[in-house]
Amino acid sequence: MSRWSVPILVTAIVAAVLLAATPPSSAAPPTLSILSPADGAVVGFGAPAEITVQVTDFNLTAPGAPPTTGQGHIEVSVDGAAVLLAERVSFSVPLQPGPHVILLRLVGNDGVAPLPEVTATLRVTATRGPSTGTPSIVITYPPEGLRRGIDTGISFRVSDFALVAPGGPAAVHEGHVHVLLDGVLYEERWDSAAIQFSDLSEDDHEVTFRLVDSLEAPLTPDVSATVHFTAADRGTFDPLPLQIAAGVLAFMLLLVLVLPVRRRQA
């Protein structure tokens, strides 16, 4: 054996021991991230939240498949309650009106989550109204300052706001209308039919239409419309229109009497 053989042999033995003692490299841990919608998004028109995620180093399979390391599904919880198991990177989550916290968690087919747990959180607000826009209300009839009967109707129009029955959690862009007569609540309305007033006092009146949420709180900033009119009994007449009519009639009578005379003279 040469003088180099022993050192080489020792080096080889040491390397083999160290290699055997070194643990094999572990697989990359799985990841879960939400691509859409953005955190804090508003989901409009009563639609479900359409969620798209990205998953790495974890195979999504249908619930009930044989337990296998590195595969499973996504457990979806809304406000702490599990609602569905997703096996794809895109899925729908039904939501009731109001704010919600959606939690996504990777779970193996045996129901056990990877260690450490892999989760992602999303905050959204659901509404039966539109997801964008600025709510508004306008009075379409009568115009300001008109003289009306003691039984009268007022029409209105609402935009970018869903009219729904009172009750339930408050949600953006939905609620109902408070109708105030001379500063006092007269009626609540959650449809767009005209408001009918009966037996009003013969006086000046102010009517305000105000949008409120399902908990009866006015919107912030306030969204309202106001009209003023004078109520009068059907037997009460405004003298001004009568004076105008009398003047027109007198002018026409004058034309009838004067024009024939002028023609004869000509």
BELKADA-V535231 format. One record per helix or strand. SS is the DSSP state (A for helix, B for strand). FROM is the first residue (numbers start at 1). TO is the last residue. If there is no record, write none. Layout:
# BELKADA-V535231
SS:FROM:TO ; SS:FROM:TO
This chain:
# BELKADA-V535231
A:5:21 ; B:31:36 ; B:41:43 ; B:49:56 ; B:59:60 ; B:71:78 ; B:81:86 ; B:90:93 ; B:98:108 ; B:119:126 ; B:136:141 ; B:146:149 ; B:152:159 ; B:162:163 ; B:174:181 ; B:184:189 ; B:195:197 ; B:204:212 ; B:218:218 ; B:224:232 ; A:239:265
